[in-house]
Amino acid sequence: MPYVIASPCIADYSCVEVCPVNCISPGPEEPGFGRAEQMYIDPTRCIDCAACVEVCPVNAIFDRNRLPERWQRYAQINAEYFQQRGKPGHA
Amino acid sequence: MNTESATTVERKLFCSICEACCGLIATVADDKILQLRPDPEHPSSRGFACSKGIGFSYVLSDPDRVLEPLQRQPDGSFKPVSWDTALDDIAQRLRGIIDRHGGEAVGGYIGNPVGWNYAAQTTLMGMFAALGSKHFYTSGSVDVNNYFVVGQLLYGNNMINPIPDIHRTDFLVVLGANPVVSHGSMVTIGNIREAMLDITARGGRVVVIDPRRTETAELFEYLPIRPDSDAWLIAAMLKVIFDEDRVDHAAVVRQAHGLDSLRELVAGVTLERAQSETGIDAAQIAQLARDFAAAPSAAFYGRCGFSLGQFSTLTKYLSDALNIVTGNLDRPGGVVFGHAMIDGEKMLADGNLSGYDRWRTRVDGVPEVLGSSPIACLPREVTTPGRGQLHALFICSGNMVTSSPSPDEMESALRQLDLMVSLDPYVTETSRLAHYILPPTLWLERDVMPSFSMGYTAVPYAQWIPATVKPAGQARDDWWIVDQICRRIAVVPSPLKSMRLLGKLGWRPSPATLMDIALRLGPEGDLFGLRPRGLSRKKLFANPGGIKLMDQPPTGVLARRLHHADKRVHLAQPIMGPEMQRLIARSTIDPEYPLRIISLRELRSHNSWLHNIPKLMAGGRVQRLRIHPDDAAPLAIENGDEVEIASRHGAIRVTAWLSDEVMRGTVALPQGWGHRGGWKRAVAARGANYNVLASSRPSEFDRLSGQPRLNGIAVRISRARSDAGADAVA
C-alpha cells in the first residue's frame, strides 16, 4: 500500500530529497512549493520503501493501511493533489 | 535516528521564533542538537510545529554566525577582540558621552526576538530607566503598539488584549491576518489552521477579509478589501449595529460606559462612503454586521494587516468596540482574557510602566507607548541637535535598516552615532554599522519562557525551560552583556527604583531570580511553600514540556482584569474623534501612483532574520511582487519581468509574479529582503528593501501610535530597464 502524508506535515521536504522515485511533490524546484503547506505522495508511483517515513521530522507519513482514523481523508487528499495537477509527479 | 549514540538525550523545549511557541523535542548528543521535532504532548501546540522551528538549529552552527566580540575598523571591516577589551572600551566611550550629554543621550532598541528574552528586555529597559533616557525603541512600534495604546485606553493597561476564543466561537471574522502562514499573532493557538477549520466543521462560520486571497482566505469565505480601509469597514459595521439597534445593551451596561460617545463617533459614517473606500458592497457590509451581532458568539480578529495603515489605532479601537457592543467581550466564543503564570499586567502597573502619552518625543512630538518611543522617529532624534539628542545606541536583536521606514535615512542617522553597539548573531545590514557587534546566546542556548505571549494563549499553560545546549563560541546572554556594561558605568539596570536602590546597596539579583520571585508570588506560584502545588522555576525546569493551567481561558472575569478604577471598559475616547475626522477627510486617490502596495508573510520567512538557513531558502526562493494580470497587462508586464516599484518616497526593483490572488489595484510584496552584511546566503538571496517605499515623516504615521504606514502606500509599477539588475535601491 502506498504511503500517505497527513495533517502534521510542515512542508519540510526532507521526504522529497530522499524519495528514490520522485513521487513526492511539490519539491523545492516545483511551482507551488513556496505556498505549499504540506507535501503529497503520488499513490500511483509510490514504491512503499518507507524512506520518507524515516526522515520525516514530524511523523506525518503513514502506510495507508495504518493511517490514524482522524486523518483517513488524507489518502484522498494526496491522490487528488496529483489528479488535479493533471500530470503525474515530477522532479 | 542512525546517529544515536550512548550520550544521546532528548530534551523538551519550545520554539522561540514566533508567538505560537510550539512545543519541541530536541535530540541532543555531545551538546549538539541532532534534531528538533514537535512535542505531541505540549499543552498548546499538541504536536504542531513548522519548518522554521525545526530548521532553526542550523543557526547555532551557522558559519556566518558572530561568535566573538567584533570591533569595527576604520575601513568598515571587523576585528575580533576579547570581551574585556570590548566591554571596557564601550564603557569608557559611554562614560564620555554621559559626561558630555547626560544619560538622556543614551538609547536602546529591542527587536522582535526579545519577546522571548525576558532577561534582555528587563535589563535593557532598566538601563534606560536608570539613565533617565526616553530613547527606548521597540520593533513593536512598527506593528503592535496600536494594541498597547488601545489596551491602556479601553482597559487601563497596555498589555490587556482580549483574544479570539477560536476553540468555542460560532463566528470568526479575520481582517488583515493570515494565521495559516503566520501561525497566529497576539493570540497563541496550537495548530491554528486546524482550530479554524474546526469552526466550520462544527457548523460555525469564518470570514476572511484581506486585499489578498491569502492561504487562510482560501480555506474560508473570502471578502477582498482595499488596503488601509479597515477602519471604514468596522466603523460602517458599528453604524449599522447602532442604526438597527443591534447593540447588546445588557452586556454593555454591565461592562462599559461611553456607548453614546461611540455612537457619535461613527454617526458621520455612511455605507456608501464605506463601500467606495473598502470596495465591499454596502449591502454586504450591512449583512456582515447583522450576522456578527446575531451570532450566538462571535469574535472579530485583526492583526498585522490592519496595524500597518495610517489609522491603525483607530482601527484596533473600533475592532475591540465591535466585540464589546455585540456582547462578545469576556464570554465563551467571543474575545476572552488569557491567564498567564505571571501577571505581566500587574507587574507593569506596579512599576508604573504601563501607560500612554505621559510624554512625547523630543523632535516629532509623538506620544510615548509603554514608556517607549516609535522607531520611525529615531533618525531625527540622532540628527537634531539639542538637549536629549541621541548619541549612543544599544541594539538587541534589532535590524532597523530593514524593519523601519526609510532605510537610507535610518542608515545615515546610525552612522552619525558616537557609539553604536549591536547584540546580534549576524553581521546584518544594521549591525555592520555598529562600532561593536557582541555575540548573544540564541534561544536554544539560554533559559526561555514565553514571556510575551503567555497571557494570550487559548489554552493557558506555564512553561519555563533551561538552556537546551551550551552557548557556541564566546556567545553570552544579552542581559549579562548589558549588565557588564552597566557595572562599568556604575548603573543598576532595573526599571524599578526600589531595585536600583537595593542594587546600590549590594543586592543585585539576576533577572532569572527576580522572575522566579514574581512567578512564585504570582497567580499560580507556590508562595514559597504556602501553596505546595504551585509553580516555581525549579518545578517548571523539572517539567520542561509545560504544565497546563486550564483547559480554556476563564470567562466572567472582566471586572478582575480591568485596571481602570471604576472596573468598566472606557468606550468614550475623545482622541478618536479627530482621527475619525482625519479618516473622513482623507482622499486615497493619487493618479500618479495608482496602485496600493501591501506587505505579506511567507511560510519560510520570519521578519528579517531567517534568510540564512539553507533549508528555508531551498528552491531558489526570490522575493516576488504579486500583481493582478489585469493590472499587469496595460503595463506590458509578464511573469518573471524585473519591475520598478516607485512611491513618493523611494523606488525598488523586484521580480513580478502575475497572480489573481491580489485584488485589482493592489500589489503585494514580502518584507524583510534585500540583505547586506556578512550573512552570505541572505545577501545572495538578493531582493529589495520594501521599506524604501515608506515614509518616516510623522505626517504619514498613524498619529496615535507613531507606527509608520507600511500598507496601502501609493505606488506605480513599470517594467525596469534591462540595463540594471533587480533589487537596486534608488
Contacts between the chains, C-beta under 8 A, distances in Angstrom:
chain1	res1	chain2	res2	distance
A	7	B	194	6.9
A	8	B	38	7.1
A	8	B	47	6.2
A	8	B	48	7.3
A	10	B	49	6.4
A	10	B	50	4.9
A	10	B	51	5.0
A	10	B	54	6.6
A	11	B	51	6.0
A	11	B	603	6.7
A	12	B	51	4.9
A	12	B	54	5.9
A	12	B	55	7.6
A	12	B	615	7.5
A	13	B	618	6.9
A	27	B	619	7.5
A	28	B	618	3.8
A	28	B	619	3.1
A	28	B	620	7.7
A	29	B	619	6.0
A	29	B	620	7.7
A	30	B	619	7.9
A	33	B	618	8.0
A	33	B	619	4.9
A	34	B	602	6.5
A	34	B	603	7.3
A	34	B	604	7.7
A	34	B	619	7.0
A	34	B	621	6.6
A	35	B	215	6.5
A	35	B	603	7.2
A	36	B	603	7.9
A	37	B	180	6.8
A	37	B	193	7.6
A	37	B	215	6.7
A	37	B	603	6.9
A	57	B	35	6.5
A	57	B	36	7.2
A	57	B	37	4.8
A	57	B	38	7.9
A	57	B	54	5.0
A	58	B	37	6.1
A	58	B	38	5.4
A	58	B	47	7.7
A	58	B	49	6.6
A	58	B	54	7.3
A	59	B	37	7.5
